[in-house]
Structure formats: structure tokens, C-alpha cells
Amino acid sequence: MDSSGLRWLLREWPYAALFTAGFLLALAPFFGELGLPLLLVYLQLPLYMVHQFEEHRQDRFRKFFNEVLGGGREALTPGAVFVINSVGVWGVDLASLYLAWSVGLGWGLVAVYLTLVNAVVHIVMSVALRRYNPGLWTAVFVFLPAGLWALVVVSAASGASWHAHGLAAGAVVLLHVLIMVWARMRLFRFRRRGAT
């Protein structure tokens, strides 16, 4: 891919994600044949893509994050946002779905907690800052109902223990913490450069 193609991808990926979500949702009846629990795990990805469109179109979340939490510095780069959302969301959801299908349904809890933890982060951020943040509406009106429904159904069908819930939720929380640590390290480097 040449540099103009990469620039296009980094800028326009939320629109491609929304387009892809439509196709994935159209495939949902085929996954329904595998049973409701696996269908609900599968649906976490296209629903997340719809959320990503609200959150990242026109680079909204990155600009918000850098302005409000980064103090105007570039804590999040376009490349980092793309990697976080492609590898850290699409890749994690895909791995969770494959493991739920091939190893054990309990692995689907990773995709479910990815949705729910992200919803909680958006809501807590909105309450703390007393303002809208990009992605809030789909976090509240899509992630919470779909995530809680999936949590109940997948938990019951898999017989997942509290230990399994803790591991899935802990892995997702750790992923969010690593993103924040990475952003904080970038801001720390900016402050050090400014001090010298």
C-alpha cells in the first residue's frame, strides 16, 4: 500500500467499518443457526463497528481525547487509533468468536466484556467531564442492552464460573489500561521535551 492509500485508510476507516457492519449484520441469520449464544458473541463485532462510526468519524474521538485529556498535545495519533480499533477490537472480537465456536462458549465473554467495559468508560467519562464524548450514544443505547443481553445468555449457556468472568473482564480492562498508559507515556515525553 502506498502512502496515499495508508493516509486514506487512517482517515476513512470508520466509514469502511460502518459499511462492513451492514454486511456482517446481514450475515447474522447464518450465525443464528449455530444458536443464540454464539449469535450474540458474533453480533458484538458489527455493533462495535457501528459504535466506532459514531466515535471516530471525522477523527472526532482522537481530537476530543487530545484536546480534553491530552491538554492539546497529540496523545493519540491516527495510526494508534487505527491499530487500537482494528487489532484491539476487530482482532480481539474475531479471536473471541473463533475460540467460542471451536474451544468453548465461555471464550465469547471476552467480546461481550469488550463491549460492556467500553460502554462503562464512555459513561464514566461523560459523567466526570459533564459533557458528551464521541461514542456515548451508541455506548448507552447499543452497547449496554446488547452487551447485558449477551452476558446473561452466554453466561447461562456456557456455565462460565466467576473465575472465567474475572479473566475475561480483567483482560479487557487491562487492554484499556495499556492504551491509557501508552497515551500517558507519550504525554510524559512531550512534557520532558518542553522542559528541556
PyMOL commands that set and color helices and strands:
alter all, ss='L'
color gray80, all
select helices_A, chain A and resi 3-26+28-32+36-69+78-102+105-129+136-158+162-195
alter helices_A, ss='H'
color red, helices_A
deselect
rebuild
show_as cartoon
